[in-house]
């Protein structure tokens, strides 16, 4: 006759508890990952702003080139009334 072994409830609980992370351990791991990833995310944000700025400069230069092409190689006038200088 074979004996059937039963697992005590406390043994099952302790075995289950030792397999999972506690909340504090999980928060520590998340904090470490955040500390590692935040500089990389900041650099990606800076690169995104840089590419937007480069695209804006490209569009402005294309606009100036198109203007000079249409208006006999003259550069666009400065419409800012605070800094308008008349060259004689």
KAHU-V409531 format. One record per residue. N is the residue number from 1. RES is the residue in one small letter. OMEGA is omega in radians with two decimals (999 if undefined). Layout:
BEGIN
N RES OMEGA
N RES OMEGA
END
This chain:
BEGIN
1 x -3.11
2 x 3.12
3 x 3.09
4 x -3.12
5 x 3.09
6 x 3.13
7 x 3.11
8 x -3.13
9 x -3.14
10 x 3.09
11 x 3.14
12 x 3.14
13 x -3.12
14 x 3.11
15 x 3.13
16 x -3.11
17 x -3.12
18 x -3.12
19 x -3.07
20 x 3.07
21 x 3.00
22 x -3.11
23 x -3.13
24 x 3.10
25 x 3.12
26 x 3.10
27 x 3.10
28 x 3.12
29 x 3.11
30 x 3.12
31 x 3.11
32 x 3.11
33 x 3.12
34 x 3.13
35 x 3.12
36 x -3.01
37 x -3.08
38 x 3.09
39 x 3.12
40 x 3.11
41 x 3.10
42 x 3.12
43 x 3.11
44 x 3.10
45 x 3.10
46 x 3.12
47 x 3.10
48 x 3.09
49 x 3.13
50 x -3.14
51 x 3.07
52 x 3.12
53 x 3.12
54 x 3.12
55 x 3.09
56 x 3.10
57 x 3.11
58 x -3.14
59 x 3.10
60 x -3.13
61 x 3.08
62 x 3.10
63 x 3.12
64 x 3.11
65 x 3.12
66 x 3.11
67 x -3.12
68 x 3.09
69 x -3.11
70 x -3.02
71 x 3.00
72 x 3.08
73 x 3.04
74 x 3.11
75 x 3.13
76 x 3.13
77 x 3.08
78 x -3.08
79 x 3.11
80 x -3.03
81 x -3.12
82 x -3.03
83 x -3.13
84 x 3.11
85 x 3.12
86 x 3.10
87 x -3.10
88 x 999
END
